[in-house]
Amino acid sequence: MCRFTCLLLLLIASGGSIAQEKPTIYIDIPTQQKPWNHTEWNAAPGQFQFAIVTDRTGGHRPGVFPIGIKKLNLLQPEFVMSVGDLIEGYTKDTVQLNAEWKEFMGFIDLLEAPFFYVPGNHDITNKVMEDKWKELFGVAHYHFVYKDVLFLCLNSEDNIRGAGRGTIDDEQYEYIKKALEENTDVKWTLVFLHQPLWVQEDTKRWQDVERLLAQRNHNVFAGHYHRYWKTDQNNGKYIALATTGGGSRLRGKAYGEFDHVVWVTMTEEGPVLANLFLEGIWDENVVTEALVDLVRNRPFPVQITPIYLDEANPGNMVATIKVTNQSDTKMQAELTGYNHDKLFYQLERTSLEVNPNDVETFELNLTNVEKSALTDLTPLQIKADITYEFDSQPNVSFSSVLEYAPFFKYKVKETSKIKVDGNLKEWDKMQWIPLENVKGSPFDFDGADDFSLQFATAYDEDYFYVGIRLTDDSLFIDEEGSFGNQDALILGLDARPQHLSAFNGGEGRGKDWIAYLRTFKKENPVYNEKSLPFKVDFEEKRAEKGATMEIAFPLEYVRKMNGGENWSNLRLGLGYYDFDSGDENATTHFWFPAWNSTEDIPGSGMLFRE
């Protein structure tokens, strides 16, 4: 392949007759295509400034990224760097790929500064997408030097292993090594890649790259996890950025969840960073490891203990609210209740101060005025505002709306050995539970004939079983499509003790609990099946409209996670994504809202061993 070398001499306009320095940039890549839009630099003498945008996709929120582009045009950076996840991707459909890249490049067309592309796992997910990237941009890793600063733009997807499994392989490592050897005298080195490989395992040559960087002034920027945090390590600053429109719960600075661009001013002493929020500006210490440990790595300080009742239509109930301060500073908590149509409730306390490393508990009294069935009650909502009071830094405040409901006590019965064949002949006397939590356009759901699902549970000495009766007027199956774009069953199983599993908000998947997502594909129907800690037995029996299914999870896993032979409970999440040809969108059907959703009701889906 012929080598294309781009050498630009950039002249800086001078005031009067005083000549200014003429900076030079050397870019050396092996293709005619270029992984940038243009090089009409917004240059200024002396120090220079540029911006970084981060994840746009992974559940993108329309309109946010274009707003970021408009704000960048107001700021007038000399150029803009990226850290990947620019399109939703995850497809082999070239028509869809072309449309997504056309849309994104339309955003970049509005940017007045040069834009440098870096790939993420949403941009390169398979060989088709990798080929498309090379068609558009030529290379997936490259470097350039600007005003005595080395910019390394790397490809964390060079083995196409997907989210959480990024790599730097041998070929890219040798490229990095050569680039560093040829630029030993630069005043600073800045590295851009998508996945923060410094917190991942089995990253191939990344640790070798870190060793090469350790003896020089350097910063590393990544995205991927949609949460900001800064780490000082390897004689450098390693920063994972939040989002510029990507999927996020947007819980604020304390969680590192916000939309931002990073404004970088390159000085002789190194880069100075300003995180530009849509509503303000913060420096690089917006989230430190200490704050991550205080807020994000611990449960929310206010928890309402779930209650489970044998009575289907109870009257008066009492729950316990626990407020925990795990810090070395005082914490203020303010609780605000919202009206509920069927539950009258009273908070014993609404404002309290909790001393360092202390716990306060009080009662939540509830009255079921009309003695409605527990299964018919919508959750009540209580807003909790938390403030940590510091002497040497600004106070940290954050909040959450707590969803709470008393639950009927569902029990899982012991049974004789079930033959997993999809016939359900052993399930006649089991308790069948319908999925009635529907989301989606009402025009896309036509009632029980369109979709309905009931499930039952049981266990024996070897397995925990789930039986399913599914009615679906049209099973939508796409052998080449992604798991999220066709009919699929999703089960979550958290077998940890109740005080842990009840407050599972979706963190720790694969470690603390498992997610089992199954489509109706003939080949590879289960998403990421190899990552499951055990084999799941599954059989189905198709009908003209729907299917019956039996699923068996090893009870050995339940015992291990719950604490032994005398396991007492497990938490089950169950849902279904129903796609129909001709409908605009899918409808989702859940027993209770998904654990990682903002509507999650702590303690929902708990099953008790009978």
Secondary structure as GFF3:
##gff-version 3
##sequence-region A 1 610
A	DSSP	beta_strand	4	9	.	.	.	ID=ss1
A	DSSP	beta_strand	24	29	.	.	.	ID=ss2
A	DSSP	beta_strand	48	53	.	.	.	ID=ss3
A	DSSP	alpha_helix	64	75	.	.	.	ID=ss4
A	DSSP	beta_strand	80	82	.	.	.	ID=ss5
A	DSSP	alpha_helix	94	109	.	.	.	ID=ss6
A	DSSP	beta_strand	115	116	.	.	.	ID=ss7
A	DSSP	alpha_helix	127	137	.	.	.	ID=ss8
A	DSSP	beta_strand	142	146	.	.	.	ID=ss9
A	DSSP	beta_strand	149	153	.	.	.	ID=ss10
A	DSSP	alpha_helix	170	181	.	.	.	ID=ss11
A	DSSP	beta_strand	188	192	.	.	.	ID=ss12
A	DSSP	three_ten_helix	197	199	.	.	.	ID=ss13
A	DSSP	alpha_helix	206	213	.	.	.	ID=ss14
A	DSSP	beta_strand	218	222	.	.	.	ID=ss15
A	DSSP	beta_strand	229	233	.	.	.	ID=ss16
A	DSSP	beta_strand	236	240	.	.	.	ID=ss17
A	DSSP	three_ten_helix	253	255	.	.	.	ID=ss18
A	DSSP	beta_strand	260	267	.	.	.	ID=ss19
A	DSSP	beta_strand	270	277	.	.	.	ID=ss20
A	DSSP	beta_strand	280	283	.	.	.	ID=ss21
A	DSSP	three_ten_helix	284	286	.	.	.	ID=ss22
A	DSSP	alpha_helix	289	291	.	.	.	ID=ss23
A	DSSP	pi_helix	292	296	.	.	.	ID=ss24
A	DSSP	beta_strand	302	304	.	.	.	ID=ss25
A	DSSP	beta_strand	308	309	.	.	.	ID=ss26
A	DSSP	beta_strand	316	325	.	.	.	ID=ss27
A	DSSP	beta_strand	331	337	.	.	.	ID=ss28
A	DSSP	beta_strand	343	347	.	.	.	ID=ss29
A	DSSP	beta_strand	351	354	.	.	.	ID=ss30
A	DSSP	beta_strand	358	368	.	.	.	ID=ss31
A	DSSP	three_ten_helix	374	376	.	.	.	ID=ss32
A	DSSP	beta_strand	380	388	.	.	.	ID=ss33
A	DSSP	beta_strand	396	404	.	.	.	ID=ss34
A	DSSP	beta_strand	407	408	.	.	.	ID=ss35
A	DSSP	beta_strand	410	414	.	.	.	ID=ss36
A	DSSP	beta_strand	433	434	.	.	.	ID=ss37
A	DSSP	beta_strand	437	439	.	.	.	ID=ss38
A	DSSP	three_ten_helix	442	444	.	.	.	ID=ss39
A	DSSP	beta_strand	451	459	.	.	.	ID=ss40
A	DSSP	beta_strand	463	472	.	.	.	ID=ss41
A	DSSP	three_ten_helix	483	485	.	.	.	ID=ss42
A	DSSP	beta_strand	488	494	.	.	.	ID=ss43
A	DSSP	alpha_helix	498	501	.	.	.	ID=ss44
A	DSSP	beta_strand	514	519	.	.	.	ID=ss45
A	DSSP	three_ten_helix	529	531	.	.	.	ID=ss46
A	DSSP	beta_strand	537	543	.	.	.	ID=ss47
A	DSSP	beta_strand	546	554	.	.	.	ID=ss48
A	DSSP	alpha_helix	555	562	.	.	.	ID=ss49
A	DSSP	beta_strand	569	578	.	.	.	ID=ss50
A	DSSP	beta_strand	587	590	.	.	.	ID=ss51
A	DSSP	beta_strand	606	609	.	.	.	ID=ss52
###
